[in-house]
Amino acid sequence: MLGKKLGLDLGTANSVVFVQGEGIVLSEPTVVAIDVNTYTVIAVGKEAKEMIGKTPENIIAKRPLRSGVIADSRVTEALLRYFFDKALGKSRFFKPDVVISVPAGITSVEERAVLKAANSVGAKSITLLPEPLLAALGAQLPIHTSSGNMIVNMGGGTTEIAVMSLDGIVEYESLRVAGDSLNEAIISYMRKKKGIMIGEQTAENIKIKIGSAVEVKDPAQMEVRGRDIGAGMPKSIIVDSNDVAKAIDFPLKSIIRSIKNVLEKTPPELSADIIDRGMVMSGGTSELRNLDKLFSRATGVPSHVADEPIYCVVKGTGIALELIARGERTFTFNRDFRR
């Protein structure tokens, strides 16, 4: 076998690459910095993310994906080329077989954009599989059995909620409310309630360092620096975990409504399994403090976070590559494209 097999979790905020036989080889922000005058790529990944909000007029650092789908095909191709080159190294000469994660609610137009981008950078064959199915595989859920399994995969751009059985998705909802939405809510709260303007990276740091899904008795605190709305001058304030809980209350309620919708549509026999086993949370946003407690309290279904939740989807691509190669499993909802 000359060409390698590659799994790609192409996320709105972060992308992770799995190479069969090697494991996870790359994990970087889904960000590209380009010169707008020449449209040449200046930086990709971590280096590009550090440029957000700090570039001169002729350079922009942007995310080519929004809400889990391609928003800028040309920049996405540059991003994929960078990932392929870095992950495959000297094996780049041989075209790889690729499994790519996509939102379960992807449209045919959005699907074609992913296929075109991967094809343009030299993939031999491309299989698209829905994120919740891959997350469930990566979380070691027994989705090949007839029992009901529920996953809530929360990334940067989308939250994917699904009930699975017999290698297929029985019920699901895909909503474009996730980590980015929480960041935006924090930015809005700071502007309206604290009188300070902050950027996206600052909001994300607040969420990661002191964020909580519910208000707590002894909230953690941190200093936040930004620009005073009234005076327009630099300003520093202290915020705490309860500020974050208040800020993100609305988007979290949207996710809870979707979880309830999926539970209400789930067949009774599978619902009984889910009550026994609970729902499993994956994706980077699932690591928000007390989010599992909030979901359990709101739905009555036990909730717990998978091991290494940020890597569940890409681990799932690795498992899918192996199962497909051996001809042991087929998956409902999968789409296959070959040149």
C-alpha positions as CSV (number, residue, x, y, z in Angstrom):
1,M,0.0,0.0,0.0
2,L,1.7,3.2,-1.2
3,G,-0.9,5.8,-0.4
4,K,-1.6,6.5,3.3
5,K,-5.1,6.6,4.8
6,L,-5.9,9.9,6.5
7,G,-8.7,11.0,8.7
8,L,-9.6,14.7,9.0
9,D,-11.7,16.5,11.6
10,L,-12.2,19.7,9.7
11,G,-13.6,22.0,12.4
12,T,-14.6,25.6,12.4
13,A,-12.2,26.5,15.2
14,N,-9.6,23.7,15.2
15,S,-8.7,20.9,12.7
16,V,-7.1,17.6,13.7
17,V,-5.4,15.0,11.4
18,F,-5.1,11.3,11.9
19,V,-2.8,9.0,9.9
20,Q,-3.5,5.3,9.9
21,G,-0.7,3.5,11.7
22,E,0.6,6.7,13.3
23,G,-2.3,8.2,15.2
24,I,-3.0,11.9,15.6
25,V,-0.2,13.8,13.9
26,L,-1.5,17.3,13.8
27,S,-3.9,19.6,15.7
28,E,-4.0,23.2,14.7
29,P,-6.4,26.2,14.6
30,T,-8.5,26.4,11.4
31,V,-7.1,29.8,10.5
32,V,-5.3,31.2,7.4
33,A,-3.6,34.6,7.1
34,I,-3.5,36.0,3.6
35,D,-2.3,39.1,1.8
36,V,-5.4,40.6,0.3
37,N,-3.5,42.4,-2.4
38,T,-1.9,39.3,-3.9
39,Y,-4.1,36.7,-2.2
40,T,-1.0,34.7,-1.2
41,V,-1.0,32.7,2.0
42,I,1.2,34.2,4.7
43,A,0.6,31.8,7.6
44,V,-1.6,28.8,8.5
45,G,-2.7,27.3,11.8
46,K,-1.2,28.4,15.1
47,E,0.9,31.1,13.5
48,A,-2.1,32.5,11.7
49,K,-4.3,32.5,14.8
50,E,-1.8,34.6,16.7
51,M,-2.2,37.3,14.0
52,I,-6.0,37.7,14.5
53,G,-6.8,41.3,15.4
54,K,-3.1,42.4,15.0
55,T,-2.5,42.6,11.2
56,P,-2.0,45.6,9.0
57,E,-4.7,46.5,6.4
58,N,-3.2,44.3,3.6
59,I,-3.2,41.1,5.7
60,I,-6.2,39.4,7.2
61,A,-6.3,36.3,9.4
62,K,-9.5,34.5,8.7
63,R,-11.3,31.2,9.3
64,P,-12.3,29.6,6.0
65,L,-15.1,27.6,7.7
66,R,-18.2,29.0,9.3
67,S,-20.6,26.9,11.3
68,G,-18.8,23.7,10.2
69,V,-19.0,24.3,6.5
70,I,-16.7,26.0,3.9
71,A,-17.2,29.8,3.6
72,D,-14.1,30.5,1.5
73,S,-13.2,27.6,-0.9
74,R,-9.9,29.1,-2.1
75,V,-8.5,29.6,1.5
76,T,-9.9,26.2,2.5
77,E,-7.8,24.6,-0.3
78,A,-4.7,26.3,1.0
79,L,-5.5,25.1,4.5
80,L,-6.0,21.4,3.3
81,R,-2.8,21.6,1.3
82,Y,-0.9,22.7,4.4
83,F,-2.5,19.9,6.5
84,F,-1.8,17.2,3.8
85,D,1.9,18.3,3.3
86,K,2.6,18.4,7.1
87,A,0.8,15.2,7.9
88,L,2.1,13.1,5.0
89,G,5.6,14.4,4.6
90,K,7.6,12.3,2.1
91,S,4.5,10.2,1.4
92,R,2.8,13.2,-0.1
93,F,3.8,11.9,-3.6
94,F,1.2,9.1,-3.2
95,K,-2.4,10.2,-3.1
96,P,-4.1,9.4,0.2
97,D,-7.6,7.9,0.9
98,V,-9.3,10.3,3.2
99,V,-12.3,10.3,5.6
100,I,-13.5,13.8,6.5
101,S,-16.0,14.7,9.1
102,V,-19.0,16.9,8.1
103,P,-22.0,18.2,10.0
104,A,-25.0,15.8,9.9
105,G,-27.1,18.6,8.5
106,I,-24.8,19.4,5.6
107,T,-26.5,20.5,2.4
108,S,-25.6,19.0,-1.0
109,V,-24.0,22.3,-2.0
110,E,-21.9,22.4,1.1
111,E,-21.0,18.7,0.6
112,R,-19.8,19.4,-2.9
113,A,-17.6,22.2,-1.6
114,V,-15.8,19.9,0.8
115,L,-15.3,17.2,-1.9
116,K,-14.0,19.8,-4.4
117,A,-11.5,21.2,-1.9
118,A,-10.2,17.8,-0.9
119,N,-10.0,16.6,-4.5
120,S,-8.1,19.8,-5.5
121,V,-5.3,19.1,-3.1
122,G,-4.7,15.5,-4.2
123,A,-7.0,13.1,-2.3
124,K,-7.3,9.7,-4.0
125,S,-10.7,8.8,-2.5
126,I,-12.9,10.9,-0.2
127,T,-15.5,9.6,2.2
128,L,-17.6,12.0,4.1
129,L,-19.1,10.9,7.4
130,P,-21.3,12.8,9.9
131,E,-19.6,14.3,12.9
132,P,-21.9,12.7,15.5
133,L,-21.3,9.2,14.2
134,L,-17.6,9.7,14.2
135,A,-17.7,11.3,17.6
136,A,-19.6,8.3,18.9
137,L,-17.0,5.9,17.4
138,G,-14.2,7.9,18.9
139,A,-15.9,7.9,22.3
140,Q,-16.2,4.0,22.1
141,L,-20.0,3.9,22.1
142,P,-21.4,0.6,20.9
143,I,-23.3,2.1,18.0
144,H,-23.1,-1.2,16.0
145,T,-25.5,-2.8,18.4
146,S,-29.3,-2.4,18.5
147,S,-29.2,-0.4,21.7
148,G,-29.7,3.4,21.8
149,N,-26.6,5.7,22.1
150,M,-26.8,9.5,22.4
151,I,-24.0,11.9,21.6
152,V,-23.8,15.7,21.9
153,N,-20.8,16.8,19.9
154,M,-20.0,20.5,20.5
155,G,-17.4,22.1,18.4
156,G,-16.6,25.7,17.5
157,G,-19.3,26.3,14.8
158,T,-21.9,23.5,15.3
159,T,-23.5,21.4,17.9
160,E,-24.5,17.9,16.6
161,I,-27.0,15.9,18.7
162,A,-27.8,12.4,17.6
163,V,-29.2,9.1,18.7
164,M,-27.6,6.1,17.0
165,S,-28.3,2.4,16.7
166,L,-27.0,-0.3,14.3
167,D,-24.3,1.9,12.8
168,G,-26.9,4.5,11.7
169,I,-28.3,7.8,12.9
170,V,-31.9,7.4,14.1
171,E,-32.7,11.0,15.1
172,Y,-30.5,14.1,15.1
173,E,-30.4,17.9,15.1
174,S,-27.6,20.0,13.9
175,L,-27.6,23.6,15.1
176,R,-25.1,26.3,14.4
177,V,-24.7,27.3,18.0
178,A,-21.5,26.2,19.7
179,G,-18.2,27.5,21.0
180,D,-18.1,30.5,18.7
181,S,-21.6,31.5,19.8
182,L,-20.5,31.4,23.4
183,N,-17.5,33.7,22.6
184,E,-19.9,36.1,20.8
185,A,-22.2,36.1,23.8
186,I,-19.3,36.9,26.2
187,I,-18.2,39.8,23.9
188,S,-21.8,41.2,23.9
189,Y,-22.1,40.8,27.7
190,M,-18.9,42.6,28.3
191,R,-19.9,45.5,26.0
192,K,-23.4,45.9,27.5
193,K,-22.9,45.1,31.1
194,K,-19.3,46.0,31.8
195,G,-18.7,48.8,29.3
196,I,-15.7,47.2,27.7
197,M,-14.9,46.1,24.2
198,I,-12.9,42.8,23.9
199,G,-11.9,40.7,21.0
200,E,-12.6,37.1,20.0
201,Q,-9.4,35.7,21.5
202,T,-10.0,37.4,24.8
203,A,-13.5,36.1,25.0
204,E,-12.2,32.6,24.3
205,N,-9.6,32.9,27.0
206,I,-12.2,34.0,29.5
207,K,-14.4,31.0,28.6
208,I,-11.5,28.5,28.9
209,K,-9.9,30.0,32.1
210,I,-12.9,30.8,34.3
211,G,-16.0,29.8,32.3
212,S,-18.9,28.0,33.9
213,A,-22.3,26.8,32.4
214,V,-24.0,27.6,35.7
215,E,-23.5,30.1,38.5
216,V,-21.3,28.8,41.4
217,K,-20.8,29.7,45.0
218,D,-17.1,30.5,44.8
219,P,-16.5,31.9,41.3
220,A,-13.1,32.1,39.8
221,Q,-11.9,35.5,38.8
222,M,-9.5,37.0,36.2
223,E,-8.4,40.3,34.9
224,V,-9.7,41.3,31.5
225,R,-8.2,44.1,29.4
226,G,-10.0,45.8,26.5
227,R,-11.2,49.3,25.4
228,D,-13.5,51.5,27.4
229,I,-16.7,52.1,25.3
230,G,-17.2,55.6,26.5
231,A,-13.7,57.0,26.7
232,G,-12.2,54.8,24.0
233,M,-9.1,54.3,26.2
234,P,-7.6,51.0,27.4
235,K,-9.4,49.6,30.4
236,S,-8.9,46.7,32.8
237,I,-11.7,45.0,34.9
238,I,-12.2,41.9,37.0
239,V,-14.8,39.3,35.8
240,D,-15.7,36.0,37.4
241,S,-17.3,32.7,36.4
242,N,-20.8,33.9,37.2
243,D,-20.4,36.7,34.7
244,V,-19.6,34.0,32.1
245,A,-22.6,31.9,33.1
246,K,-24.9,34.9,32.7
247,A,-23.4,35.8,29.4
248,I,-23.8,32.3,27.8
249,D,-27.2,31.5,29.2
250,F,-29.1,32.2,26.0
251,P,-27.0,30.1,23.5
252,L,-26.9,27.2,26.0
253,K,-30.7,27.2,26.3
254,S,-30.8,26.9,22.5
255,I,-28.7,23.7,22.7
256,I,-30.8,22.3,25.5
257,R,-34.0,22.8,23.4
258,S,-32.4,20.8,20.6
259,I,-31.4,18.0,23.0
260,K,-35.0,17.9,24.2
261,N,-36.3,17.8,20.7
262,V,-34.1,14.8,19.8
263,L,-35.1,13.0,23.0
264,E,-38.8,13.6,22.2
265,K,-38.5,12.2,18.7
266,T,-36.5,9.1,19.8
267,P,-38.4,5.8,19.8
268,P,-39.3,4.6,23.3
269,E,-37.2,1.4,23.1
270,L,-34.1,3.5,22.4
271,S,-35.1,6.2,25.0
272,A,-35.0,3.5,27.7
273,D,-31.4,2.7,26.8
274,I,-30.4,6.4,26.8
275,I,-31.9,6.9,30.3
276,D,-29.8,3.9,31.5
277,R,-26.6,4.9,29.8
278,G,-27.0,8.7,29.6
279,M,-25.8,11.1,26.9
280,V,-22.1,11.4,26.1
281,M,-20.6,14.9,25.4
282,S,-17.7,15.4,23.0
283,G,-16.0,18.3,21.2
284,G,-13.9,21.1,22.7
285,T,-16.9,23.1,24.0
286,S,-18.0,20.1,26.1
287,E,-15.1,20.8,28.4
288,L,-16.8,24.0,29.7
289,R,-17.1,23.6,33.5
290,N,-20.4,22.3,34.8
291,L,-22.0,21.9,31.4
292,D,-22.7,18.2,32.0
293,K,-24.5,19.2,35.2
294,L,-26.6,21.8,33.4
295,F,-27.6,19.2,30.7
296,S,-28.4,16.6,33.3
297,R,-30.5,19.0,35.3
298,A,-32.4,20.4,32.3
299,T,-33.2,17.1,30.6
300,G,-33.3,14.5,33.4
301,V,-30.8,12.4,31.4
302,P,-27.4,11.6,33.0
303,S,-24.6,13.4,31.1
304,H,-20.9,12.8,31.1
305,V,-17.9,14.1,29.1
306,A,-16.0,11.6,26.9
307,D,-12.3,11.0,27.5
308,E,-10.3,13.5,25.4
309,P,-13.5,15.0,24.0
310,I,-11.7,17.3,21.6
311,Y,-10.2,14.2,19.8
312,C,-13.3,12.0,19.6
313,V,-14.2,12.9,16.0
314,V,-10.7,12.5,14.6
315,K,-10.3,9.2,16.6
316,G,-13.6,8.2,14.9
317,T,-12.2,8.8,11.5
318,G,-9.3,6.5,12.3
319,I,-11.7,3.7,13.4
320,A,-13.9,4.3,10.4
321,L,-10.8,4.0,8.1
322,E,-9.9,0.7,9.6
323,L,-13.4,-0.7,9.5
324,I,-14.1,0.4,6.0
325,A,-10.7,-1.0,4.8
326,R,-11.5,-4.4,6.3
327,G,-15.0,-4.4,4.9
328,E,-16.4,-5.0,8.4
329,R,-18.8,-2.1,8.7
330,T,-20.9,0.2,6.6
331,F,-22.5,3.3,7.9
332,T,-25.9,4.9,7.3
333,F,-25.6,8.5,6.1
334,N,-22.2,8.0,4.7
335,R,-21.4,9.6,1.3
336,D,-18.5,8.3,-0.9
337,F,-16.8,10.1,-3.7
338,R,-14.1,8.7,-5.9
339,R,-12.2,10.3,-8.8
